[in-house]
Structure formats: C-alpha cells, structure tokens
C-alpha cells in the first residue's frame, strides 16, 4: 500500500507540473478555448437561420467533441517538446514508471478538456438565453456533457501517442490530419445522416461521429433529421467511444515505453 501511495504521489506531482506548464502557456488558451468558442459563435449566428443542424442543441455537442482535437494538438506539442528538450531524459533517473508519465500527461490533458467542455456548454447556454433559444436548456445538459469525456480522453491519448513517436516538427502535422478528420467525419456541422449509408457506417465505426451522437441523444433525443434516438442508440455509440479511448490509452503507454524510453538508453 505504501509503495502504491508513493507511486500515486509521484504521478500527481508530475501531473501538477504539466498542468502548470499548460496554464502558463498562452497557446493553450488560444488552441483549447479560443478556437472552439469562435467556431461555436460564428457557426450559430451565421448559419443557424438557414440550416437546422447549426441550432445550439445540435451544434454544441459537436463543437464540444471537436474542441478535444485542440487539446490533442497541444498535448502533442507538449510531449514532443519535452522529449526534444531532454526534460524527460532527466526524469528517467527518477523511480517513476512509464505508466506514471503517461497518466500524468493524461490527467492534466483530461482536466483541460473538461474545462473546455464546461466552457463550451456554458457559452451555448448564455447564447441560447440571449437569443431566446431556450427550448433545449434543461438538466439533460449535464449527462450530454459528461458522455463526451471518453472521447476527450481518447484525444489526449492520441496527443501523447503522436508526441511520443514523432518529433516536435512532425507530430503537429499528423495532429492536423486528425483535426481535419474529426471535423468532416464527426457530423459536428455536417449532416452525415443525409449522406449514403456506406459513409454513415464508416463514420459510425470511427469514434468522432458516435461521440457527437451520444451528446445529441442525451440532450434532445433525436438526430438532425428529427428521427428519435433511444438509449439503445446511445449505448451503441458510447461503447464505441469507450473502446477507442481504452485502446488509444494503451497504445500511448506502449509508444511512450518503446520510443521515448529507448531514446534515454
């Protein structure tokens, strides 16, 4: 028990250090807060009068999920930068294990992602109140926000994975591919339900679209076409996002162990 407690303390101390570094960097506020909020406001005010999927009850879950890609990008930059500056090499002399490093990064990244989701939903509620669009505002916002957390954890794991495997110059470029894919394949602002069944099945096999649908299912219980989505739909999509989050986290730990540790030998 004492050894487990010491290990947890080391991991938490490392997570605290990572979180402080994130909060000190103005880029974290630009990537993780500024861009998603600008997207939410711009898309709602510009497009909601002509397209129903830009209404807040459909747009907000999509933006909340998509905002996790910017946390992924920042974690990619952070991990790859720590590797390039030999910061991690010095820490390898400590008793910390590979999982401690990854969980320390992941904990700080998920906390940032949670704040991201919270601010996104609060902004949507304020905009809805100001615009008189309040029909969707209810207690359902809480479960709709919480169900996105596995996808946020998955994005953080991808950031650690890329930061562990690639240099600080190559890793951000790969992250931008994921950002673009999440934007087009999540249905955050694109009516995937109106496209071919084959394309819908392809999107449903990836984590982005299921994560958005989970939020919409719990918030309004229907998709953008007005078709009802019950708890069976929610469970199916939620299982997909959880599986991806677990697999990506395991991959991040393995990548960190095989790549970053090897550089220290």
C-alpha positions as CSV (number, residue, x, y, z in Angstrom):
1,X,0.0,0.0,0.0
2,X,2.8,2.4,0.9
3,X,4.5,1.8,-2.5
4,X,1.3,2.3,-4.3
5,X,0.7,5.6,-2.4
6,X,4.2,6.8,-3.2
7,X,3.7,6.0,-6.9
8,X,0.4,7.8,-7.0
9,X,2.0,10.9,-5.3
10,X,4.8,10.9,-7.9
11,X,2.2,10.7,-10.7
12,X,0.1,13.5,-9.2
13,X,3.2,15.7,-8.7
14,X,4.1,15.2,-12.4
15,X,0.6,15.9,-13.5
16,X,0.6,19.1,-11.4
17,X,3.8,20.2,-13.1
18,X,2.3,19.5,-16.6
19,X,-0.8,21.4,-15.7
20,X,1.1,24.4,-14.5
21,X,3.1,24.4,-17.8
22,X,-0.1,24.3,-19.8
23,X,-1.7,27.2,-17.8
24,X,1.5,29.3,-18.2
25,X,1.5,28.9,-22.0
26,X,-0.8,31.4,-23.8
27,X,-1.0,29.0,-26.8
28,X,-3.1,26.6,-24.6
29,X,-5.8,29.3,-24.2
30,X,-5.7,30.0,-27.9
31,X,-5.9,26.4,-29.0
32,X,-8.0,24.9,-26.2
33,X,-10.5,27.7,-25.6
34,X,-10.3,30.5,-28.2
35,X,-10.8,28.5,-31.4
36,X,-13.7,26.3,-30.2
37,X,-15.6,29.2,-28.8
38,X,-15.1,31.2,-32.0
39,X,-16.4,28.3,-34.1
40,X,-19.4,27.9,-31.9
41,X,-20.4,31.5,-32.0
42,X,-19.6,32.0,-35.7
43,X,-21.4,28.9,-36.9
44,X,-24.5,29.5,-34.8
45,X,-25.0,33.2,-35.8
46,X,-24.0,32.8,-39.4
47,X,-25.7,29.5,-40.4
48,X,-28.5,28.6,-37.9
49,X,-31.1,30.8,-39.7
50,X,-30.8,28.5,-42.8
51,X,-29.6,25.1,-41.6
52,X,-31.2,23.3,-38.6
53,X,-28.1,21.4,-37.7
54,X,-26.5,24.7,-36.7
55,X,-29.0,25.2,-33.9
56,X,-27.4,25.1,-30.5
57,X,-28.9,21.8,-29.4
58,X,-27.2,20.1,-32.3
59,X,-24.2,22.3,-32.8
60,X,-23.0,22.3,-29.1
61,X,-22.4,18.6,-28.7
62,X,-20.4,18.6,-32.0
63,X,-18.3,21.6,-31.0
64,X,-17.7,20.1,-27.6
65,X,-16.3,16.9,-29.2
66,X,-14.4,18.8,-31.9
67,X,-12.7,21.0,-29.3
68,X,-11.0,17.9,-27.9
69,X,-8.8,17.8,-31.0
70,X,-7.2,21.1,-29.9
71,X,-6.3,19.5,-26.6
72,X,-4.8,16.7,-28.6
73,X,-2.8,19.1,-30.6
74,X,-1.5,20.9,-27.5
75,X,-0.6,17.6,-25.8
76,X,1.3,16.5,-28.9
77,X,3.3,19.7,-28.8
78,X,3.9,19.4,-25.1
79,X,5.1,15.8,-25.1
80,X,7.3,16.1,-28.2
81,X,8.8,19.4,-26.8
82,X,9.6,17.7,-23.5
83,X,11.4,14.9,-25.5
84,X,13.3,17.4,-27.6
85,X,14.5,19.5,-24.6
86,X,15.7,16.4,-22.7
87,X,13.3,17.2,-19.8
88,X,12.0,13.6,-19.8
89,X,15.5,12.2,-20.0
90,X,16.4,13.8,-16.7
91,X,13.2,12.4,-15.2
92,X,14.0,8.9,-16.3
93,X,16.5,8.7,-13.5
94,X,13.6,9.0,-11.0
95,X,11.6,6.0,-9.7
96,X,8.7,6.9,-12.0
97,X,7.4,4.2,-14.3
98,X,6.3,4.7,-17.9
99,X,2.6,4.5,-17.0
100,X,3.2,7.3,-14.4
101,X,4.4,9.6,-17.1
102,X,1.6,8.8,-19.4
103,X,-1.1,9.1,-16.7
104,X,0.4,12.3,-15.5
105,X,0.2,13.8,-19.0
106,X,-3.3,12.3,-19.5
107,X,-4.7,13.6,-16.2
108,X,-3.6,17.2,-16.9
109,X,-4.9,16.9,-20.5
110,X,-8.3,15.5,-19.5
111,X,-8.7,18.3,-16.9
112,X,-8.1,20.8,-19.6
113,X,-10.5,19.0,-21.8
114,X,-13.1,19.0,-19.1
115,X,-12.7,22.8,-18.6
116,X,-13.0,23.1,-22.4
117,X,-16.3,21.2,-22.4
118,X,-17.7,23.1,-19.5
119,X,-16.9,26.5,-21.0
120,X,-18.3,25.4,-24.4
121,X,-21.7,24.3,-22.8
122,X,-21.8,27.4,-20.6
123,X,-21.3,29.6,-23.6
124,X,-24.0,27.8,-25.5
125,X,-26.4,28.3,-22.6
126,X,-25.7,32.0,-22.4
127,X,-26.1,32.4,-26.2
128,X,-29.3,30.5,-26.1
129,X,-30.7,32.7,-23.3
130,X,-29.7,35.9,-25.1
131,X,-31.1,34.7,-28.4
132,X,-34.3,33.3,-26.9
133,X,-33.4,29.8,-27.9
134,X,-34.1,28.1,-24.6
135,X,-36.2,25.0,-25.5
136,X,-33.2,22.7,-25.3
137,X,-31.8,24.0,-22.0
138,X,-32.6,21.5,-19.2
139,X,-30.9,19.1,-16.8
140,X,-30.1,16.9,-19.8
141,X,-27.1,19.2,-20.5
142,X,-25.1,17.5,-17.6
143,X,-25.3,13.9,-18.9
144,X,-24.8,15.2,-22.5
145,X,-21.6,16.9,-21.4
146,X,-20.3,14.0,-19.3
147,X,-20.7,11.4,-22.0
148,X,-18.2,13.3,-24.1
149,X,-15.4,12.6,-21.6
150,X,-14.3,9.2,-23.1
151,X,-13.7,10.9,-26.4
152,X,-11.7,13.7,-24.7
153,X,-9.6,11.0,-23.0
154,X,-9.1,9.4,-26.4
155,X,-7.9,12.7,-28.0
156,X,-5.5,13.2,-25.1
157,X,-4.1,9.7,-25.7
158,X,-3.6,10.4,-29.4
159,X,-1.7,13.6,-28.5
160,X,0.6,11.6,-26.1
161,X,0.9,8.9,-28.8
162,X,2.0,11.3,-31.5
163,X,4.2,13.2,-29.1
164,X,6.0,10.0,-28.1
165,X,6.5,8.6,-31.6
166,X,7.3,11.7,-33.6
167,X,9.5,14.8,-33.4
168,X,8.2,18.2,-32.4
169,X,8.2,19.2,-36.0
170,X,6.4,16.1,-37.5
171,X,3.9,15.5,-34.7
172,X,1.8,18.6,-35.1
173,X,1.3,17.9,-38.8
174,X,-0.1,14.5,-38.0
175,X,-2.4,16.1,-35.4
176,X,-3.8,18.4,-38.0
177,X,-4.9,15.4,-40.1
178,X,-6.8,14.1,-37.1
179,X,-8.3,17.6,-36.6
180,X,-9.5,17.7,-40.2
181,X,-10.8,14.1,-40.0
182,X,-12.8,14.9,-36.8
183,X,-14.3,18.0,-38.4
184,X,-15.5,16.2,-41.5
185,X,-16.4,12.8,-40.1
186,X,-18.0,13.7,-36.8
187,X,-21.1,15.4,-38.1
188,X,-20.4,18.3,-35.8
189,X,-21.5,20.8,-38.5
190,X,-22.2,18.4,-41.4
191,X,-25.4,16.5,-42.0
192,X,-24.0,13.0,-42.2
193,X,-27.5,11.5,-41.8
194,X,-28.3,12.8,-45.3
195,X,-25.4,11.0,-47.0
196,X,-25.1,7.5,-48.2
197,X,-25.5,4.6,-45.8
198,X,-22.0,3.3,-46.5
199,X,-20.5,6.7,-45.5
200,X,-22.7,6.7,-42.4
201,X,-21.4,3.2,-41.4
202,X,-17.8,4.4,-42.0
203,X,-18.3,7.4,-39.7
204,X,-20.0,5.2,-37.1
205,X,-17.0,2.9,-37.0
206,X,-14.8,5.8,-36.0
207,X,-15.1,7.5,-32.6
208,X,-15.9,11.0,-33.7
209,X,-19.4,10.6,-35.0
210,X,-20.6,8.3,-32.2
211,X,-19.3,10.8,-29.6
212,X,-21.3,13.6,-31.1
213,X,-24.4,11.4,-31.4
214,X,-24.1,10.4,-27.8
215,X,-24.4,14.1,-26.8
216,X,-27.3,14.8,-29.1
217,X,-29.1,11.6,-27.9
218,X,-28.9,12.6,-24.3
219,X,-29.6,16.3,-24.9
220,X,-32.6,16.2,-27.3
221,X,-33.2,12.5,-28.1
222,X,-33.1,12.9,-31.9
223,X,-30.8,13.5,-34.8
224,X,-30.7,16.5,-37.1
225,X,-33.4,14.9,-39.3
226,X,-35.7,14.8,-36.3
227,X,-35.6,11.0,-36.1
228,X,-35.7,9.7,-32.5
229,X,-32.6,8.2,-30.9
230,X,-33.3,6.0,-27.9
231,X,-31.0,4.6,-25.2
232,X,-30.1,1.6,-27.4
233,X,-28.6,4.1,-29.9
234,X,-26.8,5.9,-27.1
235,X,-25.3,2.6,-25.7
236,X,-24.1,1.5,-29.1
237,X,-22.3,4.8,-29.8
238,X,-21.0,5.1,-26.2
239,X,-19.4,1.7,-26.3
240,X,-17.5,2.6,-29.5
241,X,-16.1,5.8,-27.9
242,X,-15.1,3.9,-24.7
243,X,-13.4,1.2,-26.6
244,X,-11.4,3.7,-28.7
245,X,-10.4,5.6,-25.5
246,X,-9.1,2.4,-23.8
247,X,-7.2,1.2,-26.9
248,X,-5.6,4.6,-27.6
249,X,-4.5,4.9,-24.0
250,X,-2.9,1.5,-24.1
251,X,-1.2,2.5,-27.4
252,X,0.1,5.7,-25.8
253,X,1.6,3.8,-22.9
254,X,3.3,1.3,-25.2
255,X,4.6,4.0,-27.6
256,X,6.0,6.0,-24.7
257,X,7.7,3.0,-23.4
258,X,9.1,1.8,-26.7
259,X,10.1,5.1,-28.2
260,X,10.8,7.7,-25.5
261,X,12.4,5.3,-23.1
262,X,14.6,3.9,-25.8
263,X,16.0,7.4,-26.5
264,X,17.3,7.5,-23.0
265,X,19.3,4.3,-23.3
